[in-house]
Amino acid sequence: MVIRQIPVGMLHTNCYFVGDETRKVCAVIDPGASINKIAAVLSELGMTVSAILLTHGHFDHVMAAASLQRKTGAELYIHREDELWLDPENVGHRGYIAEEYEKPRVDGYLNDGMTFTVGDLAVQVLHTPGHSRGSCCFLCGDALFSGDTLFCGACGRWDLEGGDEREMMDSLRRLSQLPGDPRVYPGHEMKTTLERERQTNPYMRAAMGQ
């Protein structure tokens, strides 16, 4: 499994490429901006895109989604509860946006427990509301792509529209109960491990009742 991460946009959102090196195919998670940077990585990897997966619909995770669809022909997936955030009127943070926005085409909806096949890789969807109603994480082998649900030492905000503190705690508890010690690749900032977050993250520890 190949994992490549690049920060994109003015909020330095982590865009991930998760690929099968043998079959030369990958999924792109959260193409938040900078289509030229994304295309350059795809060219370097020499991979085709089998799917575009959105952890949620906030503007900093979706700005380059439509452009990536046009370049690759890949299908895009988001949870139904977050589709509304893709509407242009909900992408209104002009102080953060340095490129034009085009609403992407939604080809299918993420559901808890569904699995995507990326070459010989299996990517499982975990619905983890709290930051938004439709927030999802993706589990692929020992790698957890946690979007804005779980960060290193923190978690996503729940005071935005669609956020909910109780749901966030439920989602963090669910993640804490995943087996083993997956590497955690969050939507912002540095990567971590699940065991580190179980031991040191105050929000996860509160969700675990510790």
C-alpha positions in Angstrom: 0.0 0.0 0.0 1.2 3.5 -0.9 0.1 6.5 1.1 1.0 10.0 0.0 -0.1 13.1 1.8 0.1 16.7 0.7 -1.2 19.9 2.4 -3.6 21.9 0.2 -5.4 25.2 0.5 -5.0 28.0 2.9 -6.1 25.8 5.9 -3.4 23.3 5.0 -5.9 20.4 4.6 -4.3 17.0 4.2 -5.1 15.4 0.9 -4.3 11.7 0.7 -3.5 9.3 -2.1 -4.0 5.6 -1.1 -2.8 3.3 -3.7 -2.1 -0.2 -4.8 1.5 0.0 -6.2 1.2 -3.2 -8.1 -2.0 -2.3 -9.9 -1.2 1.4 -10.2 -4.6 2.6 -8.9 -5.4 4.8 -6.0 -8.2 6.6 -4.2 -7.9 10.3 -3.4 -9.2 11.4 -0.1 -10.2 15.1 0.4 -9.0 17.0 -2.6 -9.3 20.3 -0.8 -7.6 22.6 -3.2 -4.7 23.0 -5.6 -5.6 20.7 -8.5 -2.2 21.2 -10.1 -0.4 19.9 -7.0 -2.8 16.9 -6.9 -2.3 16.2 -10.6 1.5 16.4 -10.2 1.5 13.7 -7.4 -0.7 11.5 -9.6 1.7 11.8 -12.4 4.7 11.1 -10.1 2.9 8.0 -8.7 1.9 6.9 -12.2 -1.5 5.8 -10.8 -5.1 6.2 -12.1 -7.8 7.3 -9.7 -10.5 4.7 -8.9 -12.5 6.9 -6.5 -12.6 10.3 -4.8 -13.6 10.0 -1.2 -14.7 12.9 1.0 -14.5 12.6 4.7 -17.1 15.4 4.9 -18.3 18.3 2.9 -16.7 21.4 4.4 -15.1 23.7 1.8 -11.5 23.1 2.7 -11.9 19.4 1.9 -13.7 19.7 -1.5 -12.5 22.7 -3.5 -10.6 20.7 -6.1 -13.1 17.8 -6.3 -14.8 18.9 -9.5 -11.5 19.6 -11.3 -10.2 16.2 -10.2 -13.3 14.5 -11.6 -12.8 16.2 -15.0 -9.1 15.2 -15.1 -9.6 11.6 -14.1 -13.2 10.6 -14.7 -13.2 9.1 -11.2 -16.5 8.8 -9.3 -17.0 10.9 -6.1 -18.5 9.7 -2.9 -19.8 11.6 0.2 -22.2 10.8 3.0 -25.7 11.9 2.1 -25.9 14.1 5.2 -23.1 16.3 4.0 -24.1 16.7 0.4 -25.7 20.1 1.1 -22.2 21.5 2.0 -21.2 21.1 -1.6 -23.7 23.8 -2.8 -21.9 27.0 -3.8 -23.9 29.1 -1.3 -22.3 27.0 1.5 -18.8 27.6 0.2 -18.7 31.2 1.3 -15.5 31.6 3.2 -13.9 33.9 0.7 -11.2 35.0 3.0 -9.8 31.5 2.8 -10.4 30.7 -0.8 -7.7 31.4 -3.5 -9.4 29.6 -6.4 -12.8 29.4 -8.0 -15.2 26.7 -6.7 -17.3 24.4 -8.9 -19.8 22.0 -7.3 -18.6 18.4 -7.9 -20.9 15.7 -9.2 -21.9 13.2 -6.5 -21.8 9.7 -8.0 -22.7 7.7 -4.8 -23.2 8.0 -1.1 -21.0 6.7 1.7 -22.7 4.3 4.2 -21.4 2.9 7.4 -19.7 -0.4 6.8 -19.5 -0.2 3.0 -16.2 -1.2 1.4 -14.4 0.3 -1.6 -11.9 -1.8 -3.6 -8.8 0.0 -4.7 -6.8 -2.5 -6.7 -6.2 -5.2 -4.1 -6.9 -2.9 -1.2 -10.1 -2.7 0.8 -11.2 0.7 2.1 -13.9 0.5 4.8 -16.2 3.4 5.6 -16.9 4.3 9.2 -19.7 6.9 9.7 -18.4 9.1 12.5 -20.7 12.2 13.0 -19.8 14.9 15.4 -17.9 17.5 13.4 -20.7 17.3 10.8 -23.6 15.0 10.4 -22.0 13.1 7.5 -18.4 12.9 8.7 -16.7 9.6 7.9 -13.4 7.9 8.4 -11.8 5.4 6.1 -10.0 2.3 7.4 -7.5 0.6 5.0 -5.4 -2.1 6.5 -3.5 -0.5 9.4 -4.2 3.0 8.2 -7.1 5.2 9.5 -8.0 8.3 7.6 -9.8 10.3 10.2 -10.8 13.5 8.5 -11.8 16.2 11.0 -13.1 13.6 13.5 -9.8 12.7 15.2 -6.6 14.8 15.3 -3.3 14.3 17.1 -4.2 15.4 20.6 -7.5 16.8 19.7 -10.7 16.3 17.7 -12.8 18.3 15.3 -15.0 21.2 16.3 -18.6 20.4 17.1 -19.9 24.0 17.4 -20.4 24.4 13.7 -23.7 23.8 12.0 -24.3 20.1 11.9 -21.9 19.4 14.7 -22.8 17.7 17.9 -20.8 17.1 21.1 -22.6 13.9 22.0 -22.1 12.4 18.6 -18.5 13.4 18.6 -17.9 11.6 21.9 -19.8 8.5 20.5 -17.6 8.6 17.4 -14.4 8.9 19.3 -15.4 6.1 21.6 -16.1 3.9 18.5 -12.7 4.7 17.0 -11.0 4.0 20.4 -12.4 0.5 20.2 -11.0 -0.4 16.8 -8.6 -3.4 17.1 -4.9 -2.9 17.2 -2.9 0.3 16.7 -3.7 1.8 13.3 -1.7 4.7 12.0 -4.0 7.7 12.0 -3.9 10.2 9.1 -6.0 13.2 10.1 -7.5 16.0 8.0 -5.1 18.5 9.4 -1.7 18.6 11.1 0.5 15.6 11.9 -0.2 11.9 11.7 -0.4 9.9 14.9 -1.4 6.4 16.1 -4.6 5.2 17.7 -2.8 3.9 20.8 -1.1 7.3 21.3 -4.5 8.9 21.1 -6.1 6.4 23.5 -3.4 7.2 26.0 -2.9 11.0 25.6 -5.8 12.6 23.7 -8.1 14.3 26.4 -11.1 14.1 24.1 -10.8 10.5 23.3 -10.0 9.6 26.9 -13.2 11.5 28.0 -15.1 9.5 25.4 -13.6 6.3 26.8 -14.8 7.4 30.3 -11.2 7.9 31.6 
